[in-house]
Amino acid sequence: MSMSGMKRLDNVDELVFDVLKKGVPGHFIEAGIWKGGVVALVAAILRACKIKGRRVYGVDSFCGIPPAKPDLYPADAAHIGCDEYEILSKNSRHEVQGYLERLGLWHQADVHLMEGWFEDVLPSLADVTFCLVRLDGDTYESTSQALYYLEPTLSKGGYMIIDDY
């Protein structure tokens, strides 16, 4: 399940194959996964190509987005009240893991789901190298936090996708 749409999923597909073809070192991460559709896509590609030793990380609060702080981040004024949307907040790590298990992607592709706010979770990945980073933090604040922590981990020749910045 994904809110990304086919153009964005096609873009991820293309970039995953590109970094694999070019041998760009590192793992894959999506920060802001909702139900895990992009994580499932990347894991499925790795499984289909019989790629070993590459991990797929999915980071999410699994309880929605943080409340907008337009006084600190004026660009987030459009997100006032979005933290109360049931579609975003009614989610769980267990549910996403269940989707991945049903698709046969949980153990085979070395998928790691990490739960928490970006500012709390992403610093723990400072020593991990990524060849593809996808940011879907919804708000300016979340996206800027993800950029701060993940940009230094991006391999030369890798890609950073920024959704709805």
VMD Tcl script that builds the backbone (N, CA, C; Angstrom):
set m [mol new atoms 495]
animate dup $m
set s [atomselect $m all]
$s set {name element resname resid chain x y z} {
  {N N MET 1 A 0.848 -1.169 0.000}
  {CA C MET 1 A 0.000 0.000 0.000}
  {C C MET 1 A 0.896 1.235 0.000}
  {N N SER 2 A 0.591 2.180 -0.862}
  {CA C SER 2 A 1.411 3.377 -0.979}
  {C C SER 2 A 0.556 4.554 -1.426}
  {N N MET 3 A 0.914 5.735 -0.955}
  {CA C MET 3 A 0.298 6.965 -1.432}
  {C C MET 3 A 1.166 7.597 -2.514}
  {N N SER 4 A 2.262 6.954 -2.869}
  {CA C SER 4 A 3.247 7.570 -3.754}
  {C C SER 4 A 2.784 7.758 -5.184}
  {N N GLY 5 A 1.964 6.886 -5.708}
  {CA C GLY 5 A 1.550 6.987 -7.096}
  {C C GLY 5 A 2.565 6.344 -8.032}
  {N N MET 6 A 2.120 5.999 -9.207}
  {CA C MET 6 A 2.958 5.236 -10.129}
  {C C MET 6 A 4.189 5.995 -10.612}
  {N N LYS 7 A 4.094 7.290 -10.876}
  {CA C LYS 7 A 5.274 8.034 -11.349}
  {C C LYS 7 A 6.385 8.014 -10.309}
  {N N ARG 8 A 6.013 8.188 -9.060}
  {CA C ARG 8 A 7.032 8.185 -8.002}
  {C C ARG 8 A 7.580 6.784 -7.775}
  {N N LEU 9 A 6.717 5.773 -7.854}
  {CA C LEU 9 A 7.192 4.391 -7.713}
  {C C LEU 9 A 8.099 4.015 -8.883}
  {N N ASP 10 A 7.742 4.451 -10.083}
  {CA C ASP 10 A 8.602 4.198 -11.248}
  {C C ASP 10 A 9.964 4.862 -11.062}
  {N N ASN 11 A 9.972 6.055 -10.487}
  {CA C ASN 11 A 11.222 6.757 -10.227}
  {C C ASN 11 A 12.098 5.973 -9.249}
  {N N VAL 12 A 11.500 5.470 -8.182}
  {CA C VAL 12 A 12.263 4.659 -7.219}
  {C C VAL 12 A 12.819 3.422 -7.916}
  {N N ASP 13 A 11.974 2.748 -8.677}
  {CA C ASP 13 A 12.382 1.556 -9.412}
  {C C ASP 13 A 13.597 1.863 -10.297}
  {N N GLU 14 A 13.525 2.920 -11.064}
  {CA C GLU 14 A 14.612 3.306 -11.962}
  {C C GLU 14 A 15.907 3.588 -11.198}
  {N N LEU 15 A 15.797 4.299 -10.092}
  {CA C LEU 15 A 16.998 4.669 -9.341}
  {C C LEU 15 A 17.607 3.481 -8.602}
  {N N VAL 16 A 16.775 2.567 -8.120}
  {CA C VAL 16 A 17.309 1.353 -7.481}
  {C C VAL 16 A 18.126 0.570 -8.502}
  {N N PHE 17 A 17.573 0.353 -9.679}
  {CA C PHE 17 A 18.311 -0.380 -10.713}
  {C C PHE 17 A 19.573 0.361 -11.129}
  {N N ASP 18 A 19.530 1.680 -11.163}
  {CA C ASP 18 A 20.706 2.460 -11.551}
  {C C ASP 18 A 21.845 2.304 -10.538}
  {N N VAL 19 A 21.544 2.435 -9.242}
  {CA C VAL 19 A 22.633 2.306 -8.258}
  {C C VAL 19 A 23.175 0.875 -8.218}
  {N N LEU 20 A 22.298 -0.098 -8.449}
  {CA C LEU 20 A 22.773 -1.484 -8.487}
  {C C LEU 20 A 23.666 -1.707 -9.706}
  {N N LYS 21 A 23.248 -1.211 -10.866}
  {CA C LYS 21 A 24.029 -1.370 -12.091}
  {C C LYS 21 A 25.391 -0.702 -11.973}
  {N N LYS 22 A 25.417 0.481 -11.371}
  {CA C LYS 22 A 26.660 1.242 -11.238}
  {C C LYS 22 A 27.510 0.789 -10.059}
  {N N GLY 23 A 26.970 -0.090 -9.212}
  {CA C GLY 23 A 27.729 -0.564 -8.055}
  {C C GLY 23 A 27.922 0.489 -6.985}
  {N N VAL 24 A 26.994 1.432 -6.886}
  {CA C VAL 24 A 27.090 2.458 -5.844}
  {C C VAL 24 A 26.938 1.771 -4.494}
  {N N PRO 25 A 27.897 1.948 -3.603}
  {CA C PRO 25 A 27.823 1.250 -2.313}
  {C C PRO 25 A 26.744 1.822 -1.399}
  {N N GLY 26 A 26.214 0.957 -0.558}
  {CA C GLY 26 A 25.290 1.416 0.467}
  {C C GLY 26 A 23.970 0.681 0.473}
  {N N HIS 27 A 23.165 1.113 1.404}
  {CA C HIS 27 A 21.861 0.522 1.648}
  {C C HIS 27 A 20.784 1.495 1.165}
  {N N PHE 28 A 19.533 1.165 1.429}
  {CA C PHE 28 A 18.385 1.944 0.973}
  {C C PHE 28 A 17.574 2.387 2.192}
  {N N ILE 29 A 17.047 3.601 2.135}
  {CA C ILE 29 A 16.232 4.071 3.256}
  {C C ILE 29 A 15.097 4.951 2.745}
  {N N GLU 30 A 13.950 4.777 3.379}
  {CA C GLU 30 A 12.852 5.723 3.210}
  {C C GLU 30 A 12.501 6.251 4.592}
  {N N ALA 31 A 12.498 7.550 4.725}
  {CA C ALA 31 A 12.107 8.202 5.972}
  {C C ALA 31 A 10.710 8.760 5.769}
  {N N GLY 32 A 9.740 8.134 6.426}
  {CA C GLY 32 A 8.336 8.464 6.253}
  {C C GLY 32 A 7.695 7.429 5.353}
  {N N ILE 33 A 7.371 6.252 5.895}
  {CA C ILE 33 A 6.971 5.129 5.037}
  {C C ILE 33 A 5.469 4.860 5.005}
  {N N TRP 34 A 4.701 5.441 5.879}
  {CA C TRP 34 A 3.271 5.182 6.029}
  {C C TRP 34 A 3.020 3.687 6.111}
  {N N LYS 35 A 2.519 3.050 5.049}
  {CA C LYS 35 A 2.203 1.614 5.081}
  {C C LYS 35 A 3.318 0.747 4.507}
  {N N GLY 36 A 4.403 1.369 4.031}
  {CA C GLY 36 A 5.567 0.605 3.595}
  {C C GLY 36 A 5.615 0.225 2.130}
  {N N GLY 37 A 4.837 0.864 1.278}
  {CA C GLY 37 A 4.805 0.509 -0.136}
  {C C GLY 37 A 6.140 0.666 -0.843}
  {N N VAL 38 A 6.846 1.751 -0.594}
  {CA C VAL 38 A 8.141 1.968 -1.239}
  {C C VAL 38 A 9.177 1.002 -0.676}
  {N N VAL 39 A 9.131 0.767 0.619}
  {CA C VAL 39 A 10.034 -0.210 1.242}
  {C C VAL 39 A 9.809 -1.583 0.610}
  {N N ALA 40 A 8.549 -1.948 0.412}
  {CA C ALA 40 A 8.225 -3.238 -0.214}
  {C C ALA 40 A 8.751 -3.293 -1.649}
  {N N LEU 41 A 8.621 -2.211 -2.392}
  {CA C LEU 41 A 9.118 -2.179 -3.761}
  {C C LEU 41 A 10.623 -2.421 -3.806}
  {N N VAL 42 A 11.366 -1.700 -2.980}
  {CA C VAL 42 A 12.825 -1.848 -2.968}
  {C C VAL 42 A 13.207 -3.264 -2.528}
  {N N ALA 43 A 12.569 -3.759 -1.491}
  {CA C ALA 43 A 12.861 -5.115 -1.017}
  {C C ALA 43 A 12.548 -6.154 -2.090}
  {N N ALA 44 A 11.467 -5.956 -2.833}
  {CA C ALA 44 A 11.094 -6.893 -3.896}
  {C C ALA 44 A 12.120 -6.874 -5.030}
  {N N ILE 45 A 12.618 -5.702 -5.371}
  {CA C ILE 45 A 13.654 -5.607 -6.405}
  {C C ILE 45 A 14.906 -6.354 -5.954}
  {N N LEU 46 A 15.323 -6.137 -4.720}
  {CA C LEU 46 A 16.521 -6.813 -4.218}
  {C C LEU 46 A 16.328 -8.330 -4.220}
  {N N ARG 47 A 15.146 -8.774 -3.842}
  {CA C ARG 47 A 14.867 -10.213 -3.838}
  {C C ARG 47 A 14.862 -10.762 -5.258}
  {N N ALA 48 A 14.194 -10.079 -6.166}
  {CA C ALA 48 A 14.100 -10.553 -7.548}
  {C C ALA 48 A 15.470 -10.606 -8.226}
  {N N CYS 49 A 16.342 -9.675 -7.861}
  {CA C CYS 49 A 17.686 -9.627 -8.449}
  {C C CYS 49 A 18.691 -10.463 -7.656}
  {N N LYS 50 A 18.212 -11.120 -6.605}
  {CA C LYS 50 A 19.062 -11.966 -5.750}
  {C C LYS 50 A 20.260 -11.186 -5.192}
  {N N ILE 51 A 19.985 -9.954 -4.769}
  {CA C ILE 51 A 21.008 -9.082 -4.182}
  {C C ILE 51 A 21.104 -9.381 -2.695}
  {N N LYS 52 A 22.285 -9.699 -2.238}
  {CA C LYS 52 A 22.525 -9.971 -0.816}
  {C C LYS 52 A 23.391 -8.856 -0.225}
  {N N GLY 53 A 23.280 -8.641 1.054}
  {CA C GLY 53 A 24.144 -7.699 1.748}
  {C C GLY 53 A 23.696 -6.247 1.698}
  {N N ARG 54 A 22.547 -5.992 1.125}
  {CA C ARG 54 A 22.002 -4.625 1.098}
  {C C ARG 54 A 20.752 -4.619 1.969}
  {N N ARG 55 A 20.675 -3.660 2.862}
  {CA C ARG 55 A 19.514 -3.551 3.741}
  {C C ARG 55 A 18.569 -2.465 3.243}
  {N N VAL 56 A 17.323 -2.614 3.630}
  {CA C VAL 56 A 16.293 -1.620 3.342}
  {C C VAL 56 A 15.765 -1.141 4.695}
  {N N TYR 57 A 15.916 0.145 4.955}
  {CA C TYR 57 A 15.444 0.742 6.202}
  {C C TYR 57 A 14.162 1.523 5.925}
  {N N GLY 58 A 13.213 1.402 6.825}
  {CA C GLY 58 A 12.002 2.197 6.793}
  {C C GLY 58 A 11.833 2.867 8.140}
  {N N VAL 59 A 11.800 4.176 8.150}
  {CA C VAL 59 A 11.700 4.945 9.395}
  {C C VAL 59 A 10.370 5.694 9.394}
  {N N ASP 60 A 9.647 5.565 10.483}
  {CA C ASP 60 A 8.363 6.245 10.601}
  {C C ASP 60 A 7.977 6.322 12.072}
  {N N SER 61 A 7.153 7.310 12.396}
  {CA C SER 61 A 6.628 7.380 13.767}
  {C C SER 61 A 5.569 6.313 13.974}
  {N N PHE 62 A 4.925 5.895 12.880}
  {CA C PHE 62 A 3.802 4.955 12.893}
  {C C PHE 62 A 2.622 5.487 13.696}
  {N N CYS 63 A 2.619 6.811 13.922}
  {CA C CYS 63 A 1.475 7.414 14.616}
  {C C CYS 63 A 1.126 8.767 14.000}
  {N N GLY 64 A 1.503 8.973 12.743}
  {CA C GLY 64 A 1.178 10.214 12.066}
  {C C GLY 64 A 2.357 11.150 11.972}
  {N N ILE 65 A 2.050 12.406 11.662}
  {CA C ILE 65 A 3.101 13.408 11.540}
  {C C ILE 65 A 3.065 14.310 12.773}
  {N N PRO 66 A 4.187 14.942 13.091}
  {CA C PRO 66 A 4.177 15.834 14.256}
  {C C PRO 66 A 3.310 17.060 13.990}
  {N N PRO 67 A 2.796 17.660 15.032}
  {CA C PRO 67 A 2.005 18.880 14.851}
  {C C PRO 67 A 2.832 19.965 14.158}
  {N N ALA 68 A 2.212 20.684 13.248}
  {CA C ALA 68 A 2.888 21.775 12.542}
  {C C ALA 68 A 3.275 22.873 13.530}
  {N N LYS 69 A 4.403 23.501 13.264}
  {CA C LYS 69 A 4.887 24.617 14.084}
  {C C LYS 69 A 5.126 25.821 13.168}
  {N N PRO 70 A 4.052 26.418 12.656}
  {CA C PRO 70 A 4.226 27.505 11.685}
  {C C PRO 70 A 4.944 28.725 12.253}
  {N N ASP 71 A 4.950 28.872 13.578}
  {CA C ASP 71 A 5.693 29.981 14.170}
  {C C ASP 71 A 7.196 29.795 13.977}
  {N N LEU 72 A 7.670 28.535 13.971}
  {CA C LEU 72 A 9.086 28.237 13.743}
  {C C LEU 72 A 9.379 27.948 12.270}
  {N N TYR 73 A 8.424 27.318 11.599}
  {CA C TYR 73 A 8.579 26.898 10.204}
  {C C TYR 73 A 7.363 27.380 9.416}
  {N N PRO 74 A 7.375 28.620 8.924}
  {CA C PRO 74 A 6.206 29.168 8.235}
  {C C PRO 74 A 5.713 28.287 7.076}
  {N N ALA 75 A 6.614 27.552 6.427}
  {CA C ALA 75 A 6.209 26.697 5.312}
  {C C ALA 75 A 5.273 25.575 5.762}
  {N N ASP 76 A 5.237 25.294 7.046}
  {CA C ASP 76 A 4.380 24.223 7.557}
  {C C ASP 76 A 2.959 24.685 7.900}
  {N N ALA 77 A 2.641 25.938 7.620}
  {CA C ALA 77 A 1.293 26.435 7.928}
  {C C ALA 77 A 0.219 25.605 7.228}
  {N N ALA 78 A 0.527 25.107 6.044}
  {CA C ALA 78 A -0.436 24.286 5.294}
  {C C ALA 78 A -0.706 22.944 5.964}
  {N N HIS 79 A 0.140 22.565 6.914}
  {CA C HIS 79 A -0.016 21.274 7.584}
  {C C HIS 79 A -0.689 21.369 8.955}
  {N N ILE 80 A -1.188 22.524 9.301}
  {CA C ILE 80 A -1.888 22.660 10.577}
  {C C ILE 80 A -3.083 21.700 10.588}
  {N N GLY 81 A -3.156 20.875 11.600}
  {CA C GLY 81 A -4.244 19.912 11.750}
  {C C GLY 81 A -3.995 18.567 11.093}
  {N N CYS 82 A -2.978 18.465 10.251}
  {CA C CYS 82 A -2.706 17.183 9.576}
  {C C CYS 82 A -2.281 16.094 10.566}
  {N N ASP 83 A -1.760 16.489 11.698}
  {CA C ASP 83 A -1.362 15.510 12.709}
  {C C ASP 83 A -2.566 14.778 13.295}
  {N N GLU 84 A -3.768 15.275 12.999}
  {CA C GLU 84 A -4.990 14.646 13.510}
  {C C GLU 84 A -5.696 13.780 12.462}
  {N N TYR 85 A -5.140 13.709 11.246}
  {CA C TYR 85 A -5.762 12.886 10.206}
  {C C TYR 85 A -5.657 11.408 10.575}
  {N N GLU 86 A -6.801 10.753 10.630}
  {CA C GLU 86 A -6.831 9.344 11.007}
  {C C GLU 86 A -6.045 8.478 10.021}
  {N N ILE 87 A -6.096 8.808 8.740}
  {CA C ILE 87 A -5.401 7.986 7.747}
  {C C ILE 87 A -3.891 7.963 7.997}
  {N N LEU 88 A -3.358 9.049 8.561}
  {CA C LEU 88 A -1.929 9.097 8.858}
  {C C LEU 88 A -1.594 8.527 10.229}
  {N N SER 89 A -2.508 8.682 11.173}
  {CA C SER 89 A -2.195 8.279 12.547}
  {C C SER 89 A -2.601 6.848 12.870}
  {N N LYS 90 A -3.501 6.281 12.091}
  {CA C LYS 90 A -3.952 4.913 12.375}
  {C C LYS 90 A -3.045 3.939 11.614}
  {N N ASN 91 A -1.922 3.637 12.209}
  {CA C ASN 91 A -0.886 2.837 11.576}
  {C C ASN 91 A -0.052 2.190 12.679}
  {N N SER 92 A 0.701 1.183 12.336}
  {CA C SER 92 A 1.601 0.595 13.324}
  {C C SER 92 A 2.736 -0.131 12.635}
  {N N ARG 93 A 3.825 -0.233 13.336}
  {CA C ARG 93 A 4.985 -0.986 12.840}
  {C C ARG 93 A 4.577 -2.436 12.603}
  {N N HIS 94 A 3.795 -2.979 13.502}
  {CA C HIS 94 A 3.339 -4.364 13.395}
  {C C HIS 94 A 2.528 -4.573 12.102}
  {N N GLU 95 A 1.662 -3.621 11.778}
  {CA C GLU 95 A 0.853 -3.715 10.564}
  {C C GLU 95 A 1.739 -3.726 9.315}
  {N N VAL 96 A 2.726 -2.822 9.260}
  {CA C VAL 96 A 3.623 -2.755 8.109}
  {C C VAL 96 A 4.455 -4.032 8.010}
  {N N GLN 97 A 4.946 -4.513 9.138}
  {CA C GLN 97 A 5.697 -5.769 9.120}
  {C C GLN 97 A 4.817 -6.907 8.603}
  {N N GLY 98 A 3.557 -6.920 8.986}
  {CA C GLY 98 A 2.619 -7.930 8.502}
  {C C GLY 98 A 2.465 -7.891 6.994}
  {N N TYR 99 A 2.367 -6.673 6.412}
  {CA C TYR 99 A 2.285 -6.544 4.954}
  {C C TYR 99 A 3.523 -7.156 4.309}
  {N N LEU 100 A 4.684 -6.800 4.847}
  {CA C LEU 100 A 5.939 -7.295 4.277}
  {C C LEU 100 A 6.056 -8.814 4.410}
  {N N GLU 101 A 5.599 -9.349 5.533}
  {CA C GLU 101 A 5.618 -10.810 5.716}
  {C C GLU 101 A 4.712 -11.494 4.693}
  {N N ARG 102 A 3.514 -10.955 4.498}
  {CA C ARG 102 A 2.577 -11.559 3.538}
  {C C ARG 102 A 3.120 -11.520 2.109}
  {N N LEU 103 A 3.944 -10.544 1.806}
  {CA C LEU 103 A 4.554 -10.436 0.489}
  {C C LEU 103 A 5.848 -11.253 0.381}
  {N N GLY 104 A 6.249 -11.870 1.486}
  {CA C GLY 104 A 7.482 -12.656 1.491}
  {C C GLY 104 A 8.736 -11.806 1.471}
  {N N LEU 105 A 8.643 -10.586 1.980}
  {CA C LEU 105 A 9.761 -9.653 1.910}
  {C C LEU 105 A 10.414 -9.349 3.247}
  {N N TRP 106 A 9.881 -9.877 4.307}
  {CA C TRP 106 A 10.382 -9.467 5.623}
  {C C TRP 106 A 11.787 -9.971 5.884}
  {N N HIS 107 A 12.043 -11.246 5.734}
  {CA C HIS 107 A 13.367 -11.785 6.074}
  {C C HIS 107 A 14.322 -11.802 4.883}
  {N N GLN 108 A 13.816 -12.046 3.691}
  {CA C GLN 108 A 14.675 -12.220 2.540}
  {C C GLN 108 A 15.473 -10.975 2.174}
  {N N ALA 109 A 14.914 -9.828 2.330}
  {CA C ALA 109 A 15.566 -8.604 1.861}
  {C C ALA 109 A 16.242 -7.813 2.974}
  {N N ASP 110 A 16.307 -8.366 4.155}
  {CA C ASP 110 A 16.960 -7.675 5.267}
  {C C ASP 110 A 16.348 -6.293 5.492}
  {N N VAL 111 A 15.043 -6.274 5.746}
  {CA C VAL 111 A 14.303 -5.039 5.973}
  {C C VAL 111 A 14.332 -4.685 7.457}
  {N N HIS 112 A 14.571 -3.420 7.736}
  {CA C HIS 112 A 14.604 -2.931 9.114}
  {C C HIS 112 A 13.606 -1.786 9.255}
  {N N LEU 113 A 12.617 -1.967 10.091}
  {CA C LEU 113 A 11.671 -0.898 10.389}
  {C C LEU 113 A 12.083 -0.242 11.699}
  {N N MET 114 A 12.173 1.063 11.674}
  {CA C MET 114 A 12.587 1.821 12.850}
  {C C MET 114 A 11.476 2.794 13.212}
  {N N GLU 115 A 11.069 2.747 14.468}
  {CA C GLU 115 A 9.924 3.542 14.921}
  {C C GLU 115 A 10.360 4.734 15.744}
  {N N GLY 116 A 9.837 5.915 15.381}
  {CA C GLY 116 A 10.107 7.122 16.155}
  {C C GLY 116 A 10.163 8.341 15.252}
  {N N TRP 117 A 10.262 9.500 15.888}
  {CA C TRP 117 A 10.394 10.753 15.147}
  {C C TRP 117 A 11.778 10.814 14.524}
  {N N PHE 118 A 11.884 11.458 13.378}
  {CA C PHE 118 A 13.154 11.524 12.652}
  {C C PHE 118 A 14.291 12.035 13.537}
  {N N GLU 119 A 14.025 13.098 14.286}
  {CA C GLU 119 A 15.080 13.697 15.103}
  {C C GLU 119 A 15.604 12.740 16.178}
  {N N ASP 120 A 14.797 11.742 16.543}
  {CA C ASP 120 A 15.205 10.772 17.558}
  {C C ASP 120 A 15.850 9.522 16.959}
  {N N VAL 121 A 15.394 9.108 15.775}
  {CA C VAL 121 A 15.838 7.844 15.177}
  {C C VAL 121 A 17.010 8.016 14.219}
  {N N LEU 122 A 16.947 9.018 13.368}
  {CA C LEU 122 A 17.946 9.135 12.304}
  {C C LEU 122 A 19.388 9.322 12.785}
  {N N PRO 123 A 19.644 9.980 13.914}
  {CA C PRO 123 A 21.033 10.065 14.363}
  {C C PRO 123 A 21.688 8.692 14.591}
  {N N SER 124 A 20.887 7.675 14.890}
  {CA C SER 124 A 21.455 6.339 15.122}
  {C C SER 124 A 21.964 5.691 13.833}
  {N N LEU 125 A 21.669 6.299 12.681}
  {CA C LEU 125 A 22.108 5.756 11.392}
  {C C LEU 125 A 23.304 6.516 10.814}
  {N N ALA 126 A 23.948 7.317 11.620}
  {CA C ALA 126 A 25.055 8.151 11.141}
  {C C ALA 126 A 26.205 7.347 10.554}
  {N N ASP 127 A 26.381 6.111 10.974}
  {CA C ASP 127 A 27.479 5.286 10.475}
  {C C ASP 127 A 27.071 4.350 9.344}
  {N N VAL 128 A 25.840 4.450 8.882}
  {CA C VAL 128 A 25.347 3.616 7.783}
  {C C VAL 128 A 25.479 4.408 6.481}
  {N N THR 129 A 25.949 3.754 5.442}
  {CA C THR 129 A 26.067 4.388 4.129}
  {C C THR 129 A 24.856 4.012 3.290}
  {N N PHE 130 A 24.283 4.991 2.613}
  {CA C PHE 130 A 23.112 4.763 1.781}
  {C C PHE 130 A 23.403 5.128 0.330}
  {N N CYS 131 A 22.873 4.307 -0.579}
  {CA C CYS 131 A 22.978 4.612 -2.009}
  {C C CYS 131 A 21.702 5.275 -2.514}
  {N N LEU 132 A 20.616 5.105 -1.781}
  {CA C LEU 132 A 19.348 5.732 -2.145}
  {C C LEU 132 A 18.616 6.131 -0.870}
  {N N VAL 133 A 18.302 7.407 -0.787}
  {CA C VAL 133 A 17.577 7.968 0.352}
  {C C VAL 133 A 16.298 8.575 -0.200}
  {N N ARG 134 A 15.172 8.179 0.373}
  {CA C ARG 134 A 13.891 8.786 -0.019}
  {C C ARG 134 A 13.269 9.419 1.213}
  {N N LEU 135 A 13.012 10.714 1.115}
  {CA C LEU 135 A 12.439 11.467 2.231}
  {C C LEU 135 A 10.989 11.785 1.929}
  {N N ASP 136 A 10.114 11.349 2.812}
  {CA C ASP 136 A 8.691 11.653 2.678}
  {C C ASP 136 A 8.177 12.078 4.045}
  {N N GLY 137 A 8.750 13.177 4.527}
  {CA C GLY 137 A 8.445 13.649 5.864}
  {C C GLY 137 A 7.240 14.560 5.965}
  {N N ASP 138 A 6.642 14.904 4.847}
  {CA C ASP 138 A 5.442 15.732 4.767}
  {C C ASP 138 A 5.681 17.186 5.138}
  {N N THR 139 A 6.303 17.458 6.254}
  {CA C THR 139 A 6.467 18.841 6.693}
  {C C THR 139 A 7.885 19.346 6.433}
  {N N TYR 140 A 8.012 20.656 6.411}
  {CA C TYR 140 A 9.327 21.283 6.265}
  {C C TYR 140 A 10.241 20.840 7.404}
  {N N GLU 141 A 9.714 20.872 8.616}
  {CA C GLU 141 A 10.523 20.505 9.782}
  {C C GLU 141 A 11.053 19.073 9.661}
  {N N SER 142 A 10.182 18.126 9.378}
  {CA C SER 142 A 10.608 16.725 9.278}
  {C C SER 142 A 11.585 16.518 8.127}
  {N N THR 143 A 11.309 17.136 6.993}
  {CA C THR 143 A 12.185 16.982 5.834}
  {C C THR 143 A 13.553 17.579 6.110}
  {N N SER 144 A 13.601 18.744 6.746}
  {CA C SER 144 A 14.896 19.355 7.037}
  {C C SER 144 A 15.672 18.527 8.057}
  {N N GLN 145 A 14.996 17.903 9.013}
  {CA C GLN 145 A 15.688 17.003 9.951}
  {C C GLN 145 A 16.270 15.803 9.213}
  {N N ALA 146 A 15.482 15.208 8.326}
  {CA C ALA 146 A 15.956 14.051 7.570}
  {C C ALA 146 A 17.137 14.442 6.679}
  {N N LEU 147 A 17.071 15.594 6.038}
  {CA C LEU 147 A 18.199 16.062 5.229}
  {C C LEU 147 A 19.457 16.219 6.081}
  {N N TYR 148 A 19.298 16.806 7.220}
  {CA C TYR 148 A 20.432 17.051 8.112}
  {C C TYR 148 A 21.140 15.746 8.490}
  {N N TYR 149 A 20.362 14.741 8.841}
  {CA C TYR 149 A 20.954 13.487 9.308}
  {C C TYR 149 A 21.349 12.528 8.190}
  {N N LEU 150 A 20.640 12.555 7.071}
  {CA C LEU 150 A 20.892 11.541 6.045}
  {C C LEU 150 A 21.785 12.006 4.896}
  {N N GLU 151 A 21.831 13.293 4.608}
  {CA C GLU 151 A 22.685 13.747 3.502}
  {C C GLU 151 A 24.142 13.323 3.691}
  {N N PRO 152 A 24.714 13.419 4.891}
  {CA C PRO 152 A 26.109 12.999 5.048}
  {C C PRO 152 A 26.342 11.494 4.856}
  {N N THR 153 A 25.286 10.704 4.882}
  {CA C THR 153 A 25.427 9.252 4.751}
  {C C THR 153 A 25.288 8.777 3.303}
  {N N LEU 154 A 25.003 9.685 2.378}
  {CA C LEU 154 A 24.745 9.330 0.985}
  {C C LEU 154 A 26.053 9.096 0.235}
  {N N SER 155 A 26.145 7.940 -0.415}
  {CA C SER 155 A 27.327 7.599 -1.210}
  {C C SER 155 A 27.452 8.510 -2.422}
  {N N LYS 156 A 28.689 8.719 -2.861}
  {CA C LYS 156 A 28.918 9.417 -4.118}
  {C C LYS 156 A 28.282 8.579 -5.227}
  {N N GLY 157 A 27.495 9.227 -6.068}
  {CA C GLY 157 A 26.788 8.527 -7.137}
  {C C GLY 157 A 25.412 8.033 -6.724}
  {N N GLY 158 A 25.082 8.202 -5.434}
  {CA C GLY 158 A 23.774 7.795 -4.948}
  {C C GLY 158 A 22.743 8.882 -5.197}
  {N N TYR 159 A 21.522 8.605 -4.779}
  {CA C TYR 159 A 20.411 9.520 -5.012}
  {C C TYR 159 A 19.661 9.829 -3.729}
  {N N MET 160 A 19.187 11.087 -3.676}
  {CA C MET 160 A 18.286 11.494 -2.612}
  {C C MET 160 A 17.008 12.005 -3.268}
  {N N ILE 161 A 15.901 11.360 -2.942}
  {CA C ILE 161 A 14.594 11.758 -3.451}
  {C C ILE 161 A 13.889 12.521 -2.338}
  {N N ILE 162 A 13.427 13.704 -2.642}
  {CA C ILE 162 A 12.707 14.496 -1.652}
  {C C ILE 162 A 11.261 14.646 -2.114}
  {N N ASP 163 A 10.374 13.987 -1.423}
  {CA C ASP 163 A 8.955 14.013 -1.753}
  {C C ASP 163 A 8.321 15.184 -1.007}
  {N N ASP 164 A 7.541 15.942 -1.663}
  {CA C ASP 164 A 6.740 17.054 -1.130}
  {C C ASP 164 A 7.482 17.966 -0.164}
  {N N TYR 165 A 8.601 18.507 -0.588}
  {CA C TYR 165 A 9.383 19.430 0.245}
  {C C TYR 165 A 8.799 20.811 0.147}
}
mol reanalyze $m
mol bondsrecalc $m
mol representation Tube
mol addrep $m
